[in-house]
Amino acid sequence: MTPKRAFGLDLPDYPWDAMAPYVEEARKHPDGAVNLSIGTPVDPTPEVVQRALRDASNAPGYPTTHGTAELRESISEWYRRRRSVVGLDPADILPTVGSKELVAWLPTLLGLGAGDVVVRPTVAYPTYDMGAHFAGATPVAADSLAELDPGTRGRVRLVWLNSPSNPTGAVQDVEALRAMVDAARGLGAMVASDECYAELGWGAWDPAQGGNPVPSILDARVSGGSTEQLLSVYSLSKQSNLAGYRAAFVAGDSAVLANLINSRKHAGMIVPYPVQEAMRAALSDDAHVAAQKDLYRARREQLIPALEAFGLTISASNAGLYLWATAGEDTWLTVRRFAELGIIVGPGTFYGDAGNGFVRVALTGSDERVAAAAARLTA
């Protein structure tokens, strides 16, 4: 008798499933749960974007994998206007079905496999590791390539940067980014920079408050004026409340982009035409981005003193939609204490061993829910 064959990938359980008992505990609160664990936008999608989606809804034909010329031109202009990246060729831009799918499939689409190493930050978004696993490559946590032993360093094919960081909110300046780019190029490795929180800088990284814009890997001060071996990944989910649209893009190395476009044509990885038009509208309108950032700034300024009153210390959190905080105790004990107040937060352990002791608190609650959380924490 032929033995039964097992089908499916042997992957770790989805980490957020472990939150079920804490979510249940939080729901018992008489005023309801406040979910600050996942950074899913709760504010309306801007009307200018909704209108563009509606106007493009009659789309009977197949869209192009590479994206319309008009969309790619608007992305190039956005890089110039918002990211200090001048002269980016629209041919070297590709829309993607959200940024998570690109993160998950990039190692595979780059042809990585057994024996290859994918480096990601020590505290990082879990999908970087998953992308390596899908390709059969080996994920390695390191904040500097100099930390790696010579044998590992020689096998590095892809380096993930994430600035501003999810979950810590740390921002790497031009010098730090340039050092990582130079080191990776010296190894012949690609560098992919996940920059999806770049419009959400605070303090020294908040241009509206006199700070500097968060730098991009494609900024000439970082890249040396060449996109070779560099990819910039960006999502409109956070800046424009487009998480439900799955609207993102990647830009950079000409030869690599051409290969990605060809591979994605074969795989049918295509952004729908109405979403492409919605992206174009979002990228051409800075007013809604500033208005949304004002909402997050106010929620952030309300949550920080409340968390500190509850005994937490805020670490990094210079940009993005999260506050990275510690009470100096085991992560799950802190998660439990929040749940008892009806507040759901993200465990730092989901982002690597270096996240133990921390929790991630999202700014993505409505004004009313954020106010409720602040009141409970300071009661």
N, C-alpha and C positions, 0 to 999 in steps of 0.2 A: 504494500500500500504506500502510495506517495505521501511523504510527510507534509502536513499542512504548513504552508509558508506564511510568515508574518509580513504584513504590508504596513508601510508608513515609516516616517522618520523617527529615530530614537532621540527625542529632544527633551530637555527638562520641562517640568510642568510650568504652565504660565504663572509667573510669580504672583500676579494680583489675585489669583484664586485663594491665596493664603489669607487674604484680608476679610474673608466672609464673616468670621465670628466677630470681628471688630466693627464691621459695618452693621451687623445685627444689633450689637450692643449700642451703637450710636443712635440707631433708629428708635430706641426706647425712650429717648429724651422727650419730655412733654412738649417742647417747642420744635420738635423735629430735628433731623440730622443736618449738619452742615458739612458738605463734602468738599474738602480742600485737598484731596489726595491726587486727583488726576487733572492735568492742565487742559481740560476741554473748555473752549470758550462758551460763555453763557449769554453774552450780549448779542443783539441782533446783527445779522449780516448787513453791511451798509446798503442803503437803497440804490446807490449808483452801481453797485455790483449786481444786486438782484435784477435791476432793470436791464443790464447788459445780458444777463442770463436769459431773461424772458425774450428779449429782442432776437436772440440767436437760437431760440428753441426749435425753429423749423430747420432741422438739420438731417435730411434723409440720407445723405451720402457719408461715406467713411471719412473721418478726419485724417490728417497727416500725422504720422508718428513724430516727425521733426517739429511739428507745430507750424502755425501760419507765420509767414514772413512778418506780418504786422505785430504778432505777439512777441516774436523774438527781437524785433526792433524796440519794442516797448521795454523789454527786459534789459536790453543793452543800455537804453537811456536811463532806466532806473538804477542800474549799476553806476552809471556816471554821476547821476544826481544825488543818490543816497549813499553810495558806498565808495566814492572816490576812485572808481575803476574806469579809466578813460580808454576809449578805442576798442572795446570788446566787440569782436566780430559776431554779428547775429547768427552766422553759420555755426558758431561754437557754443550754442545754447540749445537746450533740449527740455521741453516740459515733461514732467513726470506725474504719475498718479499718486500724489502726496509724496512727502520725503521719506516716509518709513519704508515704502516698497523699494525705493532706490537704495536706502541703507542696507536693507535685507538682501538685495540681489546684486549689489555692485561687485562684491568679490567673485561671484559666479560669472557675471557678465564681463569681468576683466580677465577671466580664464584662470583664476587661482584654483589651487587644489591641494592635494596631500603634499606635505612638506613645506608649504608656503605659510608665512606668518603674517597675521593682521594685528597691528598694534592699535590699541585704544587707550584712552585715559584711565587712570586707576579708579576713579569714580566716574561712572559713565552710564549712558542710556543702554539698556541691555541688548538692543537690536544690533549693535555693532558686533557683539559676540555671536548672535544668531546668524548674521550674514556670513561670518567665517565658517560656522558649522554647516550651513547649507552648501557651501562650496567644498567642504572637506578640508579646509585650511585650519590653522591653529590660531585662536585668539590669544593675545598676550597683553596684559595690563602694564602700562608704563607711561610715565609723564615725560620721559626723555629717552631718546634712543641710546644715549650713553649708559643708561642703567642696564641694558641688555648684555648678556654674555656674547662673546664673539660668534659662537655657533648660531645663536638665535639671530643676531644682528645680520648675519649673512643671508638669512632666509626671509627677511622682511620684504614684502611686496606691496603692502598697502598700510598707510598710517592714517588713522582717523584723528582729526582735530575737532574740538567742539567748543567754540567760543562765540558768544556766551555759552557757558556750560549748562546742560541739564544733567544733574539736578542742582549743582552748587551755585550757579549764577556767576562764577568766576569769569573774568575777561582777560584774554592774553593780548598784550600790547604789540606794537609793530615789531619790536626787537625780539620778543619771545616767539612770535610767529615766524619771523625770518630765520631764526636759529633752527627751528624745527624743519622748515622747508629746506634749508641748506643741508642739514644732516640727512634728511630723507633722500634728497637728490644725490647725495654722495653715495648712497647705497643702491641707487637705481630704483627706488620705490616711488609709487604714486602717493600723493597726499590728497585726501578728501577732507574738506573742511565743512562741517555741519554748522551753518550760520543762521539758523532759523529764528533766533531770538535777537538778531542784530539791531532791530529797531527799538528794542526795549531796554536801553541802557539807563542806569540810574546814577545820580551823583556825578562823579567825574566823567561818566560815560553817557550823560544826558545832555545833548546839545540844547534842548529847550531850557535847561538850567545853567547854561554856560559851560557845559562839559564838551568832550570830544566825541565824535561818532565812533562806534565800535569798528575796528579795522577789518577788512576782508582779506582773505588769502590772495585775492587777485589784485589787490592794491600794489602798485609798482614798488612801493617802499618795502613790501614783503616779498613780492615775486621777482624783483629785479627786472621787471618789464617783460617777463616771459611767462606764458601760461603752461609751459612744458612741465609735465608730471603733476599738474595741479588741477583740482576740481573744487568748485564752490557749490554747495548745496543749499537751497533756500526754500522755505515753505511760506505760503500766505495764510496758513491756519491761524497763527497767533496774531499777526499784525492787523489782519482784516476779518477775523472771525469766519474763516473759510474752511474750517476743519471738515465740514460735511461735503465740501466740493472736491476734496482731494486735489488740491492745486499747489504745485511746486515746480521747481526746475533745477537743472544742473548746468554749469558753464565752466569752460576752461580749455584744457589741452585739445587742440584741433584733431589730432590723430585718434585720440581716445574717444572723443565725442563722435567722430565718424563711425568708429567701431560700435559704440553703444547704440547709435541710431540704427545701424544695420541689424544688430542683434535684437533690438526691441521691435523692429519691423517683423522679423521672423516670429517673435513671441507674442505679437499682438498687444504690446504694452503701449496703449494710446490714450492720451487725455481727450475726452469728448470735446467736440467743437464748441458747444455752449459754455463749457467750463473754460476753454481757452479764451473766449471773448470776455468772460467774467474776470479772468486773471488780468487781461489787458486793461479793463476798466479800473481794477483795484490798483494796479501798478502806476496808473496815470493820475491818481487822485491821492495827494498827500494829506488832505484835510481830515479824512476819516481815520487815518493812522494816528495823527496827533490827538484827535478827540478820544480814540480808544485808549491811547497811552495815558491820557489824563485820568481816565477812570481807574486804570491799574495803579497809577501813582497814588491816587487817593486811598485805594484799598490797601496798598502796601504801607502807607503812612499810618493807617489805622491798626494794621495787624502787628507791626514791629513792636510798639510799646506793649501791646497786649501779650505777645509771646514772651517778652522780657519779664513782664509782671508774673507770668506763669512759671518763671524760673529757667527760661531757655536763653542761650547765647546765640546770636545770629552770626554765622560764618560766611565769608565771601558775599554772595547775594548782590553783586554789583550790577547785575542785569538779568533780564528774563522774567518769567512769570512765577518764580518760586522763591521762598525763603528757606535757606538751608540752616538748620538749627539743631542744637544739642542741649540736653539737660544733664549731660555727664553721666548717663546711665545707659543700660541696655536699650537698644532701639525699640524692642517690642514692649518694654515696660512703658516707655513714653507713648507709644501708639495706644496702649491700653488706657493710660490716664486721659488722653484726649478723647477716646471713645466714650469714656464714662461721663464726659461733658457733652456728648452728642456731636463731637467733631471728628471727622475722618481725615487723617493725614497719611502721607506716603512714607513707608519704612525706608530708611537709608540703605539697609542691607540689600534692597533690590538693585542697587547701583554698584555692587561690588563689595568685597570684604572691607575696603577702606571706608565704606559708608556706615559701618556699624557704630552705633551711638548717636546717629543723626536721624532726623526726620525731614521730609520735604513738605512744605506748606504752600499750596498753590494760591495765587491771587484770583483764580477764576471762579469766584463765587459772586452772586449778585450783591449789590450794595446792602440789601437787607440781610442776606445770609452772612456776609462778612461782619456787619455790625453785630449780629447775634453772636457770632464766634468771639468777637472782641469782648462783648459784655460777659460772656461765660468765663473767659480766661481771666478777666480782671475782677470778677465778683468777689 
